[in-house]
Every structure is written in structure tokens, then in C-alpha cells.
Amino acid sequence: MGTVLKPDKQAFEALTKARMPFGKYKGCRLVDLPEPYLVWFSRQGFPPGKLGEQLRTVYEIKRNGLEYLFKP
């Protein structure tokens, strides 16, 4: 049988509160970043570490049309 993945509620809540620490969108919540900006990162490479993983996650959620997950 396959592995069952369980969502990490705390990690997701942290993701919805995380803010961009640099650049044009400094201070903007990651979930509010425009999709073209995330697409650019996907092509150029996400930054290393936690920020990169968070940006990659937001990108995948938006790319798959699941933005409603960010709504309270």
C-alpha cells in the first residue's frame, strides 16, 4: 500500500502568516504574492531553506487552483 500523507495544520497556518523578507514584495504575505512572481521563482530557482519550501508550496497551491485553501 502507498504512504498516507497527513496535512500539517501548524505548518499550513505558519505558511499563511509568513511574509516575504526581501525584494519588490518585502512584507507581503507569501500567500498574497502574485502568481507571475512565483512562476519566475519556479523557473529561476527557489531560495534555499524554509523560505524556498514555503514559496514552492504556495506556487503549487496556486498553480493547481487551490487558492481557496488560504481563505479563512
mmJSON file of the N, C-alpha and C atoms, coordinates in Angstrom:
{"data_MODEL":{"atom_site":{
"group_PDB":["ATOM","ATOM","ATOM","ATOM","ATOM","ATOM","ATOM","ATOM","ATOM","ATOM","ATOM","ATOM","ATOM","ATOM","ATOM","ATOM","ATOM","ATOM","ATOM","ATOM","ATOM","ATOM","ATOM","ATOM","ATOM","ATOM","ATOM","ATOM","ATOM","ATOM","ATOM","ATOM","ATOM","ATOM","ATOM","ATOM","ATOM","ATOM","ATOM","ATOM","ATOM","ATOM","ATOM","ATOM","ATOM","ATOM","ATOM","ATOM","ATOM","ATOM","ATOM","ATOM","ATOM","ATOM","ATOM","ATOM","ATOM","ATOM","ATOM","ATOM","ATOM","ATOM","ATOM","ATOM","ATOM","ATOM","ATOM","ATOM","ATOM","ATOM","ATOM","ATOM","ATOM","ATOM","ATOM","ATOM","ATOM","ATOM","ATOM","ATOM","ATOM","ATOM","ATOM","ATOM","ATOM","ATOM","ATOM","ATOM","ATOM","ATOM","ATOM","ATOM","ATOM","ATOM","ATOM","ATOM","ATOM","ATOM","ATOM","ATOM","ATOM","ATOM","ATOM","ATOM","ATOM","ATOM","ATOM","ATOM","ATOM","ATOM","ATOM","ATOM","ATOM","ATOM","ATOM","ATOM","ATOM","ATOM","ATOM","ATOM","ATOM","ATOM","ATOM","ATOM","ATOM","ATOM","ATOM","ATOM","ATOM","ATOM","ATOM","ATOM","ATOM","ATOM","ATOM","ATOM","ATOM","ATOM","ATOM","ATOM","ATOM","ATOM","ATOM","ATOM","ATOM","ATOM","ATOM","ATOM","ATOM","ATOM","ATOM","ATOM","ATOM","ATOM","ATOM","ATOM","ATOM","ATOM","ATOM","ATOM","ATOM","ATOM","ATOM","ATOM","ATOM","ATOM","ATOM","ATOM","ATOM","ATOM","ATOM","ATOM","ATOM","ATOM","ATOM","ATOM","ATOM","ATOM","ATOM","ATOM","ATOM","ATOM","ATOM","ATOM","ATOM","ATOM","ATOM","ATOM","ATOM","ATOM","ATOM","ATOM","ATOM","ATOM","ATOM","ATOM","ATOM","ATOM","ATOM","ATOM","ATOM","ATOM","ATOM","ATOM","ATOM","ATOM","ATOM","ATOM","ATOM","ATOM","ATOM","ATOM","ATOM","ATOM","ATOM","ATOM"],
"id":[1,2,3,4,5,6,7,8,9,10,11,12,13,14,15,16,17,18,19,20,21,22,23,24,25,26,27,28,29,30,31,32,33,34,35,36,37,38,39,40,41,42,43,44,45,46,47,48,49,50,51,52,53,54,55,56,57,58,59,60,61,62,63,64,65,66,67,68,69,70,71,72,73,74,75,76,77,78,79,80,81,82,83,84,85,86,87,88,89,90,91,92,93,94,95,96,97,98,99,100,101,102,103,104,105,106,107,108,109,110,111,112,113,114,115,116,117,118,119,120,121,122,123,124,125,126,127,128,129,130,131,132,133,134,135,136,137,138,139,140,141,142,143,144,145,146,147,148,149,150,151,152,153,154,155,156,157,158,159,160,161,162,163,164,165,166,167,168,169,170,171,172,173,174,175,176,177,178,179,180,181,182,183,184,185,186,187,188,189,190,191,192,193,194,195,196,197,198,199,200,201,202,203,204,205,206,207,208,209,210,211,212,213,214,215,216],
"type_symbol":["N","C","C","N","C","C","N","C","C","N","C","C","N","C","C","N","C","C","N","C","C","N","C","C","N","C","C","N","C","C","N","C","C","N","C","C","N","C","C","N","C","C","N","C","C","N","C","C","N","C","C","N","C","C","N","C","C","N","C","C","N","C","C","N","C","C","N","C","C","N","C","C","N","C","C","N","C","C","N","C","C","N","C","C","N","C","C","N","C","C","N","C","C","N","C","C","N","C","C","N","C","C","N","C","C","N","C","C","N","C","C","N","C","C","N","C","C","N","C","C","N","C","C","N","C","C","N","C","C","N","C","C","N","C","C","N","C","C","N","C","C","N","C","C","N","C","C","N","C","C","N","C","C","N","C","C","N","C","C","N","C","C","N","C","C","N","C","C","N","C","C","N","C","C","N","C","C","N","C","C","N","C","C","N","C","C","N","C","C","N","C","C","N","C","C","N","C","C","N","C","C","N","C","C","N","C","C","N","C","C","N","C","C","N","C","C"],
"label_atom_id":["N","CA","C","N","CA","C","N","CA","C","N","CA","C","N","CA","C","N","CA","C","N","CA","C","N","CA","C","N","CA","C","N","CA","C","N","CA","C","N","CA","C","N","CA","C","N","CA","C","N","CA","C","N","CA","C","N","CA","C","N","CA","C","N","CA","C","N","CA","C","N","CA","C","N","CA","C","N","CA","C","N","CA","C","N","CA","C","N","CA","C","N","CA","C","N","CA","C","N","CA","C","N","CA","C","N","CA","C","N","CA","C","N","CA","C","N","CA","C","N","CA","C","N","CA","C","N","CA","C","N","CA","C","N","CA","C","N","CA","C","N","CA","C","N","CA","C","N","CA","C","N","CA","C","N","CA","C","N","CA","C","N","CA","C","N","CA","C","N","CA","C","N","CA","C","N","CA","C","N","CA","C","N","CA","C","N","CA","C","N","CA","C","N","CA","C","N","CA","C","N","CA","C","N","CA","C","N","CA","C","N","CA","C","N","CA","C","N","CA","C","N","CA","C","N","CA","C","N","CA","C","N","CA","C","N","CA","C","N","CA","C","N","CA","C","N","CA","C","N","CA","C"],
"label_alt_id":[null,null,null,null,null,null,null,null,null,null,null,null,null,null,null,null,null,null,null,null,null,null,null,null,null,null,null,null,null,null,null,null,null,null,null,null,null,null,null,null,null,null,null,null,null,null,null,null,null,null,null,null,null,null,null,null,null,null,null,null,null,null,null,null,null,null,null,null,null,null,null,null,null,null,null,null,null,null,null,null,null,null,null,null,null,null,null,null,null,null,null,null,null,null,null,null,null,null,null,null,null,null,null,null,null,null,null,null,null,null,null,null,null,null,null,null,null,null,null,null,null,null,null,null,null,null,null,null,null,null,null,null,null,null,null,null,null,null,null,null,null,null,null,null,null,null,null,null,null,null,null,null,null,null,null,null,null,null,null,null,null,null,null,null,null,null,null,null,null,null,null,null,null,null,null,null,null,null,null,null,null,null,null,null,null,null,null,null,null,null,null,null,null,null,null,null,null,null,null,null,null,null,null,null,null,null,null,null,null,null,null,null,null,null,null,null],
"label_comp_id":["MET","MET","MET","GLY","GLY","GLY","THR","THR","THR","VAL","VAL","VAL","LEU","LEU","LEU","LYS","LYS","LYS","PRO","PRO","PRO","ASP","ASP","ASP","LYS","LYS","LYS","GLN","GLN","GLN","ALA","ALA","ALA","PHE","PHE","PHE","GLU","GLU","GLU","ALA","ALA","ALA","LEU","LEU","LEU","THR","THR","THR","LYS","LYS","LYS","ALA","ALA","ALA","ARG","ARG","ARG","MET","MET","MET","PRO","PRO","PRO","PHE","PHE","PHE","GLY","GLY","GLY","LYS","LYS","LYS","TYR","TYR","TYR","LYS","LYS","LYS","GLY","GLY","GLY","CYS","CYS","CYS","ARG","ARG","ARG","LEU","LEU","LEU","VAL","VAL","VAL","ASP","ASP","ASP","LEU","LEU","LEU","PRO","PRO","PRO","GLU","GLU","GLU","PRO","PRO","PRO","TYR","TYR","TYR","LEU","LEU","LEU","VAL","VAL","VAL","TRP","TRP","TRP","PHE","PHE","PHE","SER","SER","SER","ARG","ARG","ARG","GLN","GLN","GLN","GLY","GLY","GLY","PHE","PHE","PHE","PRO","PRO","PRO","PRO","PRO","PRO","GLY","GLY","GLY","LYS","LYS","LYS","LEU","LEU","LEU","GLY","GLY","GLY","GLU","GLU","GLU","GLN","GLN","GLN","LEU","LEU","LEU","ARG","ARG","ARG","THR","THR","THR","VAL","VAL","VAL","TYR","TYR","TYR","GLU","GLU","GLU","ILE","ILE","ILE","LYS","LYS","LYS","ARG","ARG","ARG","ASN","ASN","ASN","GLY","GLY","GLY","LEU","LEU","LEU","GLU","GLU","GLU","TYR","TYR","TYR","LEU","LEU","LEU","PHE","PHE","PHE","LYS","LYS","LYS","PRO","PRO","PRO"],
"label_asym_id":["A","A","A","A","A","A","A","A","A","A","A","A","A","A","A","A","A","A","A","A","A","A","A","A","A","A","A","A","A","A","A","A","A","A","A","A","A","A","A","A","A","A","A","A","A","A","A","A","A","A","A","A","A","A","A","A","A","A","A","A","A","A","A","A","A","A","A","A","A","A","A","A","A","A","A","A","A","A","A","A","A","A","A","A","A","A","A","A","A","A","A","A","A","A","A","A","A","A","A","A","A","A","A","A","A","A","A","A","A","A","A","A","A","A","A","A","A","A","A","A","A","A","A","A","A","A","A","A","A","A","A","A","A","A","A","A","A","A","A","A","A","A","A","A","A","A","A","A","A","A","A","A","A","A","A","A","A","A","A","A","A","A","A","A","A","A","A","A","A","A","A","A","A","A","A","A","A","A","A","A","A","A","A","A","A","A","A","A","A","A","A","A","A","A","A","A","A","A","A","A","A","A","A","A","A","A","A","A","A","A","A","A","A","A","A","A"],
"label_entity_id":["1","1","1","1","1","1","1","1","1","1","1","1","1","1","1","1","1","1","1","1","1","1","1","1","1","1","1","1","1","1","1","1","1","1","1","1","1","1","1","1","1","1","1","1","1","1","1","1","1","1","1","1","1","1","1","1","1","1","1","1","1","1","1","1","1","1","1","1","1","1","1","1","1","1","1","1","1","1","1","1","1","1","1","1","1","1","1","1","1","1","1","1","1","1","1","1","1","1","1","1","1","1","1","1","1","1","1","1","1","1","1","1","1","1","1","1","1","1","1","1","1","1","1","1","1","1","1","1","1","1","1","1","1","1","1","1","1","1","1","1","1","1","1","1","1","1","1","1","1","1","1","1","1","1","1","1","1","1","1","1","1","1","1","1","1","1","1","1","1","1","1","1","1","1","1","1","1","1","1","1","1","1","1","1","1","1","1","1","1","1","1","1","1","1","1","1","1","1","1","1","1","1","1","1","1","1","1","1","1","1","1","1","1","1","1","1"],
"label_seq_id":[1,1,1,2,2,2,3,3,3,4,4,4,5,5,5,6,6,6,7,7,7,8,8,8,9,9,9,10,10,10,11,11,11,12,12,12,13,13,13,14,14,14,15,15,15,16,16,16,17,17,17,18,18,18,19,19,19,20,20,20,21,21,21,22,22,22,23,23,23,24,24,24,25,25,25,26,26,26,27,27,27,28,28,28,29,29,29,30,30,30,31,31,31,32,32,32,33,33,33,34,34,34,35,35,35,36,36,36,37,37,37,38,38,38,39,39,39,40,40,40,41,41,41,42,42,42,43,43,43,44,44,44,45,45,45,46,46,46,47,47,47,48,48,48,49,49,49,50,50,50,51,51,51,52,52,52,53,53,53,54,54,54,55,55,55,56,56,56,57,57,57,58,58,58,59,59,59,60,60,60,61,61,61,62,62,62,63,63,63,64,64,64,65,65,65,66,66,66,67,67,67,68,68,68,69,69,69,70,70,70,71,71,71,72,72,72],
"pdbx_PDB_ins_code":[null,null,null,null,null,null,null,null,null,null,null,null,null,null,null,null,null,null,null,null,null,null,null,null,null,null,null,null,null,null,null,null,null,null,null,null,null,null,null,null,null,null,null,null,null,null,null,null,null,null,null,null,null,null,null,null,null,null,null,null,null,null,null,null,null,null,null,null,null,null,null,null,null,null,null,null,null,null,null,null,null,null,null,null,null,null,null,null,null,null,null,null,null,null,null,null,null,null,null,null,null,null,null,null,null,null,null,null,null,null,null,null,null,null,null,null,null,null,null,null,null,null,null,null,null,null,null,null,null,null,null,null,null,null,null,null,null,null,null,null,null,null,null,null,null,null,null,null,null,null,null,null,null,null,null,null,null,null,null,null,null,null,null,null,null,null,null,null,null,null,null,null,null,null,null,null,null,null,null,null,null,null,null,null,null,null,null,null,null,null,null,null,null,null,null,null,null,null,null,null,null,null,null,null,null,null,null,null,null,null,null,null,null,null,null,null],
"Cartn_x":[0.834,0.0,0.874,0.293,1.011,1.052,1.898,2.027,0.878,0.302,-0.772,-0.149,-0.36,0.159,-0.9,-0.492,-1.415,-0.987,-1.946,-1.595,-1.123,-0.158,0.377,-0.291,-1.302,-2.091,-1.226,-0.302,0.548,1.45,2.006,2.867,2.054,0.824,-0.022,-0.4,-0.724,-1.049,0.158,1.345,2.566,2.771,2.481,2.617,1.701,0.477,-0.468,-0.073,0.789,1.221,2.606,3.349,4.725,4.741,5.768,5.897,7.195,7.17,8.34,9.379,10.601,11.598,12.444,12.289,13.145,12.456,13.064,12.636,11.424,10.893,9.774,8.563,8.365,7.19,7.537,8.61,9.017,7.845,7.566,6.487,5.142,5.024,3.779,3.669,2.462,2.281,2.584,3.23,3.585,2.35,1.251,0.033,-0.584,-0.163,-0.679,0.243,1.368,2.28,1.595,1.82,1.21,1.79,0.947,1.38,2.556,2.604,3.764,5.097,5.078,6.292,6.718,5.755,6.05,6.505,5.917,6.345,7.797,8.155,9.54,10.485,10.143,10.971,11.053,9.944,9.961,10.914,11.058,11.965,13.412,13.598,14.948,15.535,14.66,15.081,14.602,13.979,13.529,14.738,14.686,15.799,15.927,17.109,17.293,16.573,16.35,15.818,14.31,13.863,12.433,11.665,12.23,11.552,11.31,12.304,12.153,11.068,11.022,9.978,8.595,8.506,7.218,6.776,7.705,7.373,6.961,7.663,7.335,5.928,5.597,4.275,3.181,3.383,2.399,2.249,3.361,3.327,2.49,2.722,1.99,0.5,0.179,-1.23,-1.915,-1.273,-1.865,-1.905,-0.861,-0.782,-1.907,-2.308,-3.354,-4.747,-4.865,-6.176,-6.768,-5.923,-6.401,-6.295,-6.308,-6.168,-7.219,-8.366,-9.433,-8.956,-7.912,-7.373,-6.824,-6.46,-5.905,-6.985,-8.225,-9.319,-9.724,-9.98,-10.38,-11.741],
"Cartn_y":[-1.189,0.0,1.245,2.337,3.6,4.288,5.268,6.055,7.054,7.186,8.15,9.429,10.525,11.817,12.539,13.07,13.827,15.29,16.195,17.61,18.078,18.967,19.539,20.896,20.925,22.139,23.302,23.036,24.102,24.681,23.827,24.303,25.132,24.699,25.439,26.8,26.848,28.13,29.062,28.518,29.326,29.847,29.02,29.422,30.599,30.573,31.654,32.972,32.907,34.121,34.6,33.751,34.078,35.253,36.08,37.269,37.213,37.867,37.928,38.826,38.32,39.095,40.051,40.033,40.876,41.18,42.098,42.372,43.279,43.284,44.142,43.939,42.722,42.389,42.186,42.813,42.701,43.085,42.227,42.472,41.894,41.498,40.914,39.464,39.052,37.645,36.774,35.651,34.761,34.329,34.105,33.657,34.753,36.003,37.121,37.51,36.826,37.132,36.831,37.681,37.407,36.133,35.409,34.142,34.308,35.376,35.515,35.598,36.181,36.264,34.863,34.047,32.669,31.829,32.076,31.37,31.716,32.982,33.403,32.617,32.512,31.734,30.276,29.724,28.312,28.09,29.076,28.959,29.272,30.256,30.696,29.908,29.304,28.558,29.244,28.466,28.991,29.149,30.117,30.263,29.016,28.791,27.615,27.782,26.675,26.691,26.775,27.183,27.219,28.146,29.322,30.265,29.639,28.972,28.322,27.265,26.486,25.459,26.097,27.198,27.88,28.473,29.107,29.674,28.579,27.468,26.338,25.809,25.735,25.257,26.206,27.511,28.496,28.412,28.279,28.155,26.952,25.812,24.597,24.72,25.339,25.527,26.425,27.542,28.456,27.827,27.129,26.502,25.487,24.856,23.84,24.378,25.715,26.326,26.112,25.97,25.679,26.88,28.092,29.294,29.382,28.755,28.795,28.223,27.417,26.872,27.972,29.11,30.218,31.083,30.898,31.708,31.16,32.062,31.588,30.928],
"Cartn_z":[0.0,0.0,0.0,-0.486,-0.539,0.811,0.896,2.113,2.193,3.357,3.573,4.113,3.382,3.821,4.632,5.759,6.598,6.568,6.363,6.345,7.721,7.712,8.944,9.15,10.01,10.226,10.714,11.618,12.152,11.069,10.23,9.143,8.149,7.874,6.94,7.515,8.801,9.44,9.407,9.651,9.585,8.164,7.179,5.782,5.464,5.979,5.682,6.346,7.352,8.053,7.622,6.92,6.527,5.551,5.678,4.826,4.028,2.886,2.018,2.683,2.903,3.641,2.792,1.469,0.627,-0.699,-1.437,-2.807,-2.938,-4.134,-4.505,-3.595,-3.14,-2.324,-0.849,-0.404,1.002,1.907,2.886,3.836,3.418,2.165,1.655,2.134,2.508,2.876,1.661,1.876,0.771,-0.007,0.691,0.015,-0.849,-0.657,-1.445,-2.594,-2.737,-3.839,-5.164,-6.18,-7.482,-8.109,-8.791,-9.392,-10.356,-11.187,-12.082,-11.324,-10.135,-9.314,-8.869,-8.493,-8.085,-9.275,-10.444,-11.66,-11.961,-11.801,-12.03,-11.119,-9.844,-8.915,-9.349,-9.823,-10.223,-11.389,-12.246,-13.4,-13.035,-12.158,-11.788,-10.624,-9.855,-8.672,-7.404,-6.549,-5.265,-4.351,-3.43,-2.492,-1.613,-1.082,-0.223,1.12,1.78,3.137,3.221,4.402,4.714,3.772,3.482,2.598,1.228,0.699,-0.601,-0.588,0.478,0.593,0.695,1.442,1.572,0.233,-0.48,-1.788,-2.765,-2.735,-3.612,-3.297,-2.018,-1.609,-2.083,-1.881,-2.338,-3.858,-4.559,-6.018,-6.45,-5.836,-6.211,-5.897,-4.772,-4.414,-5.435,-5.777,-6.752,-8.14,-8.516,-9.841,-10.044,-8.98,-9.052,-8.724,-8.644,-8.442,-7.063,-6.062,-4.706,-3.763,-4.329,-3.506,-2.409,-2.633,-1.622,-0.287,-0.309,0.944,1.851,1.258,2.04,2.677,2.276,2.824,4.189,5.154,6.488,6.497],
"occupancy":[1.0,1.0,1.0,1.0,1.0,1.0,1.0,1.0,1.0,1.0,1.0,1.0,1.0,1.0,1.0,1.0,1.0,1.0,1.0,1.0,1.0,1.0,1.0,1.0,1.0,1.0,1.0,1.0,1.0,1.0,1.0,1.0,1.0,1.0,1.0,1.0,1.0,1.0,1.0,1.0,1.0,1.0,1.0,1.0,1.0,1.0,1.0,1.0,1.0,1.0,1.0,1.0,1.0,1.0,1.0,1.0,1.0,1.0,1.0,1.0,1.0,1.0,1.0,1.0,1.0,1.0,1.0,1.0,1.0,1.0,1.0,1.0,1.0,1.0,1.0,1.0,1.0,1.0,1.0,1.0,1.0,1.0,1.0,1.0,1.0,1.0,1.0,1.0,1.0,1.0,1.0,1.0,1.0,1.0,1.0,1.0,1.0,1.0,1.0,1.0,1.0,1.0,1.0,1.0,1.0,1.0,1.0,1.0,1.0,1.0,1.0,1.0,1.0,1.0,1.0,1.0,1.0,1.0,1.0,1.0,1.0,1.0,1.0,1.0,1.0,1.0,1.0,1.0,1.0,1.0,1.0,1.0,1.0,1.0,1.0,1.0,1.0,1.0,1.0,1.0,1.0,1.0,1.0,1.0,1.0,1.0,1.0,1.0,1.0,1.0,1.0,1.0,1.0,1.0,1.0,1.0,1.0,1.0,1.0,1.0,1.0,1.0,1.0,1.0,1.0,1.0,1.0,1.0,1.0,1.0,1.0,1.0,1.0,1.0,1.0,1.0,1.0,1.0,1.0,1.0,1.0,1.0,1.0,1.0,1.0,1.0,1.0,1.0,1.0,1.0,1.0,1.0,1.0,1.0,1.0,1.0,1.0,1.0,1.0,1.0,1.0,1.0,1.0,1.0,1.0,1.0,1.0,1.0,1.0,1.0,1.0,1.0,1.0,1.0,1.0,1.0],
"B_iso_or_equiv":[0.0,0.0,0.0,0.0,0.0,0.0,0.0,0.0,0.0,0.0,0.0,0.0,0.0,0.0,0.0,0.0,0.0,0.0,0.0,0.0,0.0,0.0,0.0,0.0,0.0,0.0,0.0,0.0,0.0,0.0,0.0,0.0,0.0,0.0,0.0,0.0,0.0,0.0,0.0,0.0,0.0,0.0,0.0,0.0,0.0,0.0,0.0,0.0,0.0,0.0,0.0,0.0,0.0,0.0,0.0,0.0,0.0,0.0,0.0,0.0,0.0,0.0,0.0,0.0,0.0,0.0,0.0,0.0,0.0,0.0,0.0,0.0,0.0,0.0,0.0,0.0,0.0,0.0,0.0,0.0,0.0,0.0,0.0,0.0,0.0,0.0,0.0,0.0,0.0,0.0,0.0,0.0,0.0,0.0,0.0,0.0,0.0,0.0,0.0,0.0,0.0,0.0,0.0,0.0,0.0,0.0,0.0,0.0,0.0,0.0,0.0,0.0,0.0,0.0,0.0,0.0,0.0,0.0,0.0,0.0,0.0,0.0,0.0,0.0,0.0,0.0,0.0,0.0,0.0,0.0,0.0,0.0,0.0,0.0,0.0,0.0,0.0,0.0,0.0,0.0,0.0,0.0,0.0,0.0,0.0,0.0,0.0,0.0,0.0,0.0,0.0,0.0,0.0,0.0,0.0,0.0,0.0,0.0,0.0,0.0,0.0,0.0,0.0,0.0,0.0,0.0,0.0,0.0,0.0,0.0,0.0,0.0,0.0,0.0,0.0,0.0,0.0,0.0,0.0,0.0,0.0,0.0,0.0,0.0,0.0,0.0,0.0,0.0,0.0,0.0,0.0,0.0,0.0,0.0,0.0,0.0,0.0,0.0,0.0,0.0,0.0,0.0,0.0,0.0,0.0,0.0,0.0,0.0,0.0,0.0,0.0,0.0,0.0,0.0,0.0,0.0],
"pdbx_formal_charge":[null,null,null,null,null,null,null,null,null,null,null,null,null,null,null,null,null,null,null,null,null,null,null,null,null,null,null,null,null,null,null,null,null,null,null,null,null,null,null,null,null,null,null,null,null,null,null,null,null,null,null,null,null,null,null,null,null,null,null,null,null,null,null,null,null,null,null,null,null,null,null,null,null,null,null,null,null,null,null,null,null,null,null,null,null,null,null,null,null,null,null,null,null,null,null,null,null,null,null,null,null,null,null,null,null,null,null,null,null,null,null,null,null,null,null,null,null,null,null,null,null,null,null,null,null,null,null,null,null,null,null,null,null,null,null,null,null,null,null,null,null,null,null,null,null,null,null,null,null,null,null,null,null,null,null,null,null,null,null,null,null,null,null,null,null,null,null,null,null,null,null,null,null,null,null,null,null,null,null,null,null,null,null,null,null,null,null,null,null,null,null,null,null,null,null,null,null,null,null,null,null,null,null,null,null,null,null,null,null,null,null,null,null,null,null,null],
"auth_seq_id":[1,1,1,2,2,2,3,3,3,4,4,4,5,5,5,6,6,6,7,7,7,8,8,8,9,9,9,10,10,10,11,11,11,12,12,12,13,13,13,14,14,14,15,15,15,16,16,16,17,17,17,18,18,18,19,19,19,20,20,20,21,21,21,22,22,22,23,23,23,24,24,24,25,25,25,26,26,26,27,27,27,28,28,28,29,29,29,30,30,30,31,31,31,32,32,32,33,33,33,34,34,34,35,35,35,36,36,36,37,37,37,38,38,38,39,39,39,40,40,40,41,41,41,42,42,42,43,43,43,44,44,44,45,45,45,46,46,46,47,47,47,48,48,48,49,49,49,50,50,50,51,51,51,52,52,52,53,53,53,54,54,54,55,55,55,56,56,56,57,57,57,58,58,58,59,59,59,60,60,60,61,61,61,62,62,62,63,63,63,64,64,64,65,65,65,66,66,66,67,67,67,68,68,68,69,69,69,70,70,70,71,71,71,72,72,72],
"auth_comp_id":["MET","MET","MET","GLY","GLY","GLY","THR","THR","THR","VAL","VAL","VAL","LEU","LEU","LEU","LYS","LYS","LYS","PRO","PRO","PRO","ASP","ASP","ASP","LYS","LYS","LYS","GLN","GLN","GLN","ALA","ALA","ALA","PHE","PHE","PHE","GLU","GLU","GLU","ALA","ALA","ALA","LEU","LEU","LEU","THR","THR","THR","LYS","LYS","LYS","ALA","ALA","ALA","ARG","ARG","ARG","MET","MET","MET","PRO","PRO","PRO","PHE","PHE","PHE","GLY","GLY","GLY","LYS","LYS","LYS","TYR","TYR","TYR","LYS","LYS","LYS","GLY","GLY","GLY","CYS","CYS","CYS","ARG","ARG","ARG","LEU","LEU","LEU","VAL","VAL","VAL","ASP","ASP","ASP","LEU","LEU","LEU","PRO","PRO","PRO","GLU","GLU","GLU","PRO","PRO","PRO","TYR","TYR","TYR","LEU","LEU","LEU","VAL","VAL","VAL","TRP","TRP","TRP","PHE","PHE","PHE","SER","SER","SER","ARG","ARG","ARG","GLN","GLN","GLN","GLY","GLY","GLY","PHE","PHE","PHE","PRO","PRO","PRO","PRO","PRO","PRO","GLY","GLY","GLY","LYS","LYS","LYS","LEU","LEU","LEU","GLY","GLY","GLY","GLU","GLU","GLU","GLN","GLN","GLN","LEU","LEU","LEU","ARG","ARG","ARG","THR","THR","THR","VAL","VAL","VAL","TYR","TYR","TYR","GLU","GLU","GLU","ILE","ILE","ILE","LYS","LYS","LYS","ARG","ARG","ARG","ASN","ASN","ASN","GLY","GLY","GLY","LEU","LEU","LEU","GLU","GLU","GLU","TYR","TYR","TYR","LEU","LEU","LEU","PHE","PHE","PHE","LYS","LYS","LYS","PRO","PRO","PRO"],
"auth_asym_id":["A","A","A","A","A","A","A","A","A","A","A","A","A","A","A","A","A","A","A","A","A","A","A","A","A","A","A","A","A","A","A","A","A","A","A","A","A","A","A","A","A","A","A","A","A","A","A","A","A","A","A","A","A","A","A","A","A","A","A","A","A","A","A","A","A","A","A","A","A","A","A","A","A","A","A","A","A","A","A","A","A","A","A","A","A","A","A","A","A","A","A","A","A","A","A","A","A","A","A","A","A","A","A","A","A","A","A","A","A","A","A","A","A","A","A","A","A","A","A","A","A","A","A","A","A","A","A","A","A","A","A","A","A","A","A","A","A","A","A","A","A","A","A","A","A","A","A","A","A","A","A","A","A","A","A","A","A","A","A","A","A","A","A","A","A","A","A","A","A","A","A","A","A","A","A","A","A","A","A","A","A","A","A","A","A","A","A","A","A","A","A","A","A","A","A","A","A","A","A","A","A","A","A","A","A","A","A","A","A","A","A","A","A","A","A","A"],
"auth_atom_id":["N","CA","C","N","CA","C","N","CA","C","N","CA","C","N","CA","C","N","CA","C","N","CA","C","N","CA","C","N","CA","C","N","CA","C","N","CA","C","N","CA","C","N","CA","C","N","CA","C","N","CA","C","N","CA","C","N","CA","C","N","CA","C","N","CA","C","N","CA","C","N","CA","C","N","CA","C","N","CA","C","N","CA","C","N","CA","C","N","CA","C","N","CA","C","N","CA","C","N","CA","C","N","CA","C","N","CA","C","N","CA","C","N","CA","C","N","CA","C","N","CA","C","N","CA","C","N","CA","C","N","CA","C","N","CA","C","N","CA","C","N","CA","C","N","CA","C","N","CA","C","N","CA","C","N","CA","C","N","CA","C","N","CA","C","N","CA","C","N","CA","C","N","CA","C","N","CA","C","N","CA","C","N","CA","C","N","CA","C","N","CA","C","N","CA","C","N","CA","C","N","CA","C","N","CA","C","N","CA","C","N","CA","C","N","CA","C","N","CA","C","N","CA","C","N","CA","C","N","CA","C","N","CA","C","N","CA","C","N","CA","C","N","CA","C","N","CA","C","N","CA","C"],
"pdbx_PDB_model_num":[1,1,1,1,1,1,1,1,1,1,1,1,1,1,1,1,1,1,1,1,1,1,1,1,1,1,1,1,1,1,1,1,1,1,1,1,1,1,1,1,1,1,1,1,1,1,1,1,1,1,1,1,1,1,1,1,1,1,1,1,1,1,1,1,1,1,1,1,1,1,1,1,1,1,1,1,1,1,1,1,1,1,1,1,1,1,1,1,1,1,1,1,1,1,1,1,1,1,1,1,1,1,1,1,1,1,1,1,1,1,1,1,1,1,1,1,1,1,1,1,1,1,1,1,1,1,1,1,1,1,1,1,1,1,1,1,1,1,1,1,1,1,1,1,1,1,1,1,1,1,1,1,1,1,1,1,1,1,1,1,1,1,1,1,1,1,1,1,1,1,1,1,1,1,1,1,1,1,1,1,1,1,1,1,1,1,1,1,1,1,1,1,1,1,1,1,1,1,1,1,1,1,1,1,1,1,1,1,1,1,1,1,1,1,1,1]
}}}
